[in-house]
Amino acid sequence: MIREIFLLRSVACLCVVLIHSASIMINKMYEEADASLEKGIWTSLLLLLMFATPLFVFISEFLISYSRSVKSPKTFLWKRIKFILFPFVAMAVFYAFLTSITGQHALSEFGHFLWQNLVLGKFHGYFILIIFQFYLLHVLFQRYGQGWSWKWVLTVSLLVNVAYLGYFSFVRTFDDPHSEYQAWWLPFLGWIFYFTSGYYCGRYFDQVKSALITYRRWIWVATLLLACMMLFLHHSGLITIMSSKRVDVLLYAIGMIFSLFAWAVQVKRVPRILVAISQYSFSIYLLHIFFLMCVSKLFSMLFPTLHQSLLFLVALFVGGVCLSWGAAYVLQKLPFHEYLIGKLGKALPREEDTTINKKAPQGRELATGEQA
């Protein structure tokens, strides 16, 4: 059992909730045309958190590759359909219903919003549509790509990923939230380098771990430089979209993934609270937007004239994490909860041997919490 993954998964989960909390706070507290330093600081923080979704993609493929568990493609895919795709459909229905009864929308528009959620991924669950493409790609890669050079695969996938995101960052941009083509980020080409990086890191984890320890300081410095470059491109107006689908986020996210991994391999004991968050990460991911909406509404009712950005952000983040966690704990007591909010991940043993065996044990959790 790879203890580092518990740290990475919990960090990714918390950062996703923080991203959406900060987005809600910025939209509520500041005008769109506001160019103040305060708003600039918050948008910079938001941009620096954009590695979270790529980290989930990386973790998912890393664990599948490390466990080498894909012996039967039919069984492999069916288990993920039951415990990942079914919850995606359930949440797509739930959030489509919420959208259709809030604001100026009418319940008659439910079908339209459901179509957008299920097919175009126009809600935060779009990540699952991306992950399923990589499940299929992994099966094909296991069958046909075993003899390929990892250097060539990583190089080609990076170039393809950069070209794809670069096209939509500089040549054609689709920032209009009403555009049907906003779903350009769903095809796997926009995420392929995270997949190949996760695949080879899982396959050669012992060598990767040794390299992370040896070159960790260089990795941290490189990531800092990439972060500065990304912030410069954003504040200079060269790339304005606030999204993890930016071409500059690709390099920064890879830097952050390996920086966090280099930190995680040196942690001797994973805090129990992070293990618990890791266990509930998929459920928190699915539910947190609903509770962020509730906290935002309640905060506006209790403090209608209060303009405290930090207080609002803390309320959203803490409320989003704790309420989603609590709801998942309650819902898992119900029959068939796995098909609504996914399966609960395994816990890390309290008396864990910190050495990692080369061969992965059975029953390993994937990034989304289900058993491999």
ABEGO torsion letter per residue (X at the ends): XBAAAAAAAAAAAAAAAAAAAAAAAAAAABBAABABAAAAAAAAAAAAAAAAAAAAAAAAAAAAAAAGABABAAAAAAAAAAAAAAAAAAAAAAAAAAAAABEABBAAAAAAAAAAAAAAGABAAAAAAAAAAAAAAAAAAAAAAAABBAAAAAAAAAAAAAAAAAAAAAABBBABAABAAAAAAABAAAAAAAAAAAAAAAAAAAAAAAAAAAAAAAAAAAAAAAAAAAAAAAAAGABABBBAABAAAAAAAAAAAAAAAAAAAABABBBAAAAAAAAAAAAAAAAAAAAAAAAAAAAAAABAABBBAAAAAAAAAAAAAAAAAAAAAAAAABBGAAAAAEBBBBBBBABBBABBBABBBBGBBBAAGBBX
